[in-house]
Amino acid sequence: MRCQNRSFCALIVVGCTLLFIGTSESFPDGAPADTCVKSRTNEPHHGAARSQSQATLPYQVMASGNVYGPGTQIQVTIHGHQDVFRGFFLQARDAQTNEWIGSWYETPNTKTIPECSSVTHADNRDKEQATFVWQAPKDRQGQVYFTAI
C-alpha cells in the first residue's frame, strides 16, 4: 500500500511513534496499588504485560527462608544479574493457597502495597541490590514464596 499524501503519512507515523513511546514508559516512583491481580499468581495489571520468567528478570530473588510461623521475619534480597535494575515489584504468597500473605517493612527508596503483600521501588535510580524484611501474619504458619516482576 502506498501513501498518496506524504505530509499526512508522516504525521501518522510520528503520531503512532509518540503513542508507543508514551505507553511503554514504566512507573518511575513504583508500581501502583492496582498492579495487584488476585485471580492469577503474580500477574500484574499492566494491560497485556505479564510476569517475566526467572530467566528474564533483571535480578535474582534470594530469601533467608521459606517456612514461617506466627510473626516470623524473613529477609529477602534482590541482586542484579549482571547489571543494575531500576524497578521491581516483589510479592509474598502462601505456597499452598497462593494467597497474598504477610506484610513488608518499608525501607528507604521503597513503598509497600499492603493490599497484596507487595513492595516496590519508590524511585527510578539504578540499583545493584535491594534488601527487604517480610513479616508473617501473627495467626498463621506454613510456607511462603516470593515472586517478582
C-alpha positions as CSV (number, residue, x, y, z in Angstrom):
1,M,0.0,0.0,0.0
2,R,1.4,3.4,-1.0
3,C,0.6,6.7,0.8
4,Q,-0.8,9.3,-1.6
5,N,-0.3,12.3,0.8
6,R,3.3,12.3,2.2
7,S,2.6,15.0,4.8
8,F,-0.4,13.1,6.1
9,C,1.5,9.8,6.2
10,A,4.4,11.5,8.0
11,L,2.0,12.9,10.6
12,I,0.5,9.4,11.1
13,V,4.0,7.8,11.6
14,V,5.0,10.5,14.1
15,G,1.7,10.2,16.0
16,C,2.0,6.4,16.2
17,T,5.6,6.6,17.4
18,L,4.7,9.1,20.1
19,L,1.8,6.9,21.2
20,F,4.0,3.8,21.5
21,I,6.7,5.8,23.4
22,G,4.1,7.1,25.8
23,T,2.6,3.7,26.6
24,S,5.9,2.0,27.1
25,E,7.1,4.1,30.0
26,S,7.4,2.4,33.4
27,F,6.4,3.7,36.8
28,P,9.4,5.8,38.0
29,D,8.0,6.0,41.5
30,G,6.9,2.4,41.9
31,A,4.0,0.2,40.9
32,P,0.5,1.5,41.7
33,A,-1.8,-0.5,44.0
34,D,-3.9,-1.6,41.0
35,T,-0.9,-3.7,39.9
36,C,-2.3,-6.4,42.1
37,V,-4.4,-9.0,40.5
38,K,-5.8,-11.6,42.9
39,S,-7.1,-14.2,40.4
40,R,-3.7,-15.0,38.9
41,T,-0.4,-15.8,40.5
42,N,1.8,-12.7,40.2
43,E,0.3,-11.4,37.0
44,P,0.4,-7.6,37.2
45,H,-2.4,-5.4,35.8
46,H,-0.3,-3.8,33.1
47,G,-2.7,-4.4,30.2
48,A,-1.1,-7.1,28.0
49,A,2.1,-7.3,30.1
50,R,2.6,-10.4,32.1
51,S,5.1,-11.7,34.6
52,Q,8.6,-12.4,33.4
53,S,10.1,-15.8,33.9
54,Q,13.0,-16.0,36.4
55,A,15.4,-16.4,33.4
56,T,14.4,-13.0,32.0
57,L,14.1,-11.0,35.2
58,P,16.9,-8.4,35.6
59,Y,17.5,-9.6,39.1
60,Q,17.6,-12.7,41.2
61,V,15.4,-13.1,44.3
62,M,17.1,-14.7,47.4
63,A,15.2,-15.3,50.7
64,S,16.6,-16.3,54.1
65,G,13.9,-19.0,54.4
66,N,10.5,-20.1,53.1
67,V,8.9,-21.6,56.3
68,Y,7.0,-19.2,58.5
69,G,5.4,-19.3,61.9
70,P,3.3,-16.5,63.6
71,G,5.2,-13.2,63.2
72,T,8.3,-14.8,61.6
73,Q,10.5,-12.3,59.8
74,I,12.3,-13.4,56.5
75,Q,14.9,-11.3,54.8
76,V,14.6,-11.1,51.0
77,T,17.3,-9.6,48.8
78,I,17.2,-9.0,45.0
79,H,20.5,-8.8,43.2
80,G,21.0,-7.6,39.6
81,H,22.2,-10.5,37.4
82,Q,24.9,-8.7,35.5
83,D,23.9,-5.1,35.6
84,V,21.8,-2.7,37.5
85,F,18.0,-2.6,37.6
86,R,15.7,0.3,38.3
87,G,12.3,-1.0,39.2
88,F,10.9,-4.0,40.9
89,F,7.6,-5.5,42.3
90,L,8.1,-8.2,44.9
91,Q,5.2,-10.1,46.4
92,A,4.8,-12.7,49.1
93,R,2.4,-15.6,48.6
94,D,1.3,-18.6,50.7
95,A,2.8,-21.7,49.0
96,Q,-0.3,-23.8,49.3
97,T,-3.1,-21.3,48.6
98,N,-1.3,-18.7,46.5
99,E,-2.9,-16.0,48.7
100,W,-1.1,-12.8,49.3
101,I,0.2,-13.1,52.8
102,G,2.1,-11.1,55.4
103,S,3.5,-7.6,55.3
104,W,6.7,-5.8,54.4
105,Y,8.7,-3.3,56.3
106,E,9.1,-0.1,54.3
107,T,12.8,0.7,53.8
108,P,14.4,3.7,52.2
109,N,13.5,4.1,48.5
110,T,10.7,1.6,48.7
111,K,7.0,1.7,49.2
112,T,4.7,-1.1,50.3
113,I,1.4,-2.1,48.8
114,P,-0.4,-3.8,51.8
115,E,-3.4,-4.7,49.7
116,C,-1.5,-7.5,48.1
117,S,1.6,-8.1,50.3
118,S,3.9,-6.4,47.9
119,V,6.9,-4.0,47.9
120,T,8.0,-1.8,45.0
121,H,10.6,0.8,44.2
122,A,10.0,4.4,45.1
123,D,12.4,5.9,42.6
124,N,14.0,5.1,39.3
125,R,17.6,5.2,40.3
126,D,20.0,2.4,39.3
127,K,20.1,-0.4,41.9
128,E,22.6,-3.3,42.2
129,Q,20.6,-4.9,45.0
130,A,17.8,-4.2,47.5
131,T,17.0,-5.9,50.8
132,F,13.7,-6.2,52.4
133,V,12.1,-7.7,55.6
134,W,8.9,-9.6,55.2
135,Q,6.8,-10.4,58.3
136,A,4.4,-13.4,58.5
137,P,0.9,-12.9,59.9
138,K,0.5,-13.4,63.6
139,D,-2.1,-16.1,63.3
140,R,-0.7,-18.4,60.6
141,Q,2.1,-20.8,59.8
142,G,3.2,-22.5,56.6
143,Q,5.4,-22.0,53.6
144,V,5.8,-18.7,51.7
145,Y,7.3,-18.0,48.3
146,F,8.4,-14.7,46.9
147,T,7.8,-13.7,43.4
148,A,8.9,-10.7,41.4
149,I,8.2,-8.9,38.2
